[in-house]
Amino acid sequence: MKLIMRTEYDNLRNNPLHSVKSDTNGDKQIVKIFLHDQLIAKRVTFKKSIRYFGAQGYQQYLNDVNEQ
């Protein structure tokens, strides 16, 4: 997984074909985005730090912004 921009993560999260799962453990929260049970992106929130990660090849799952 590599760091991605928030806009890319939001694009993946807002796609109705993708499912979202959230886990919380103390101060740490992880929100994962799946497509057919395959992890494509996740957001890790720890205290006040937020990081966005994308799996290898996540770009193919992005929606074209102009289509909306």
C-alpha positions as CSV (number, residue, x, y, z in Angstrom):
1,M,0.0,0.0,0.0
2,K,1.2,3.5,-0.7
3,L,0.0,7.0,0.4
4,I,-2.7,8.6,-1.7
5,M,-4.4,11.9,-1.8
6,R,-7.6,12.5,0.1
7,T,-9.5,13.4,-3.1
8,E,-8.6,10.0,-4.5
9,Y,-9.8,8.3,-1.3
10,D,-13.1,10.2,-1.3
11,N,-13.5,9.2,-5.0
12,L,-13.2,5.5,-4.1
13,R,-15.4,5.9,-1.0
14,N,-18.3,7.6,-2.9
15,N,-18.5,4.9,-5.5
16,P,-21.7,2.9,-4.9
17,L,-20.0,-0.3,-6.2
18,H,-17.5,-0.3,-3.3
19,S,-18.2,-1.4,0.2
20,V,-16.9,0.3,3.3
21,K,-15.9,-1.3,6.7
22,S,-14.8,0.6,9.8
23,D,-12.8,-0.7,12.8
24,T,-12.0,1.3,16.0
25,N,-9.4,0.3,18.6
26,G,-8.8,2.9,21.3
27,D,-7.5,6.1,19.6
28,K,-6.9,4.4,16.3
29,Q,-9.7,4.1,13.6
30,I,-9.3,2.3,10.3
31,V,-11.8,2.6,7.4
32,K,-11.3,0.1,4.6
33,I,-12.8,0.2,1.1
34,F,-13.4,-3.1,-0.7
35,L,-14.4,-4.1,-4.2
36,H,-15.6,-7.8,-4.3
37,D,-13.8,-8.6,-1.0
38,Q,-10.5,-7.1,-2.3
39,L,-9.0,-4.3,-0.2
40,I,-8.4,-1.3,-2.5
41,A,-7.9,1.6,0.0
42,K,-7.9,2.5,3.7
43,R,-7.9,5.5,5.9
44,V,-6.0,5.4,9.2
45,T,-6.8,7.9,11.9
46,F,-4.6,8.0,15.0
47,K,-5.2,10.8,17.4
48,K,-5.1,13.9,15.1
49,S,-3.2,12.2,12.2
50,I,-5.1,11.0,9.2
51,R,-3.4,9.0,6.4
52,Y,-4.8,7.6,3.2
53,F,-3.5,4.4,1.6
54,G,-4.2,2.8,-1.7
55,A,-3.5,-0.8,-2.8
56,Q,-1.4,-1.4,-5.9
57,G,-3.4,-0.6,-9.0
58,Y,-6.1,1.5,-7.1
59,Q,-6.1,4.0,-9.9
60,Q,-8.2,1.7,-12.1
61,Y,-11.1,1.9,-9.6
62,L,-11.3,5.7,-9.6
63,N,-14.4,7.4,-11.2
64,D,-14.0,10.1,-13.8
65,V,-15.1,13.3,-12.1
66,N,-16.5,14.7,-15.3
67,E,-19.0,11.8,-15.6
68,Q,-21.0,13.0,-12.6
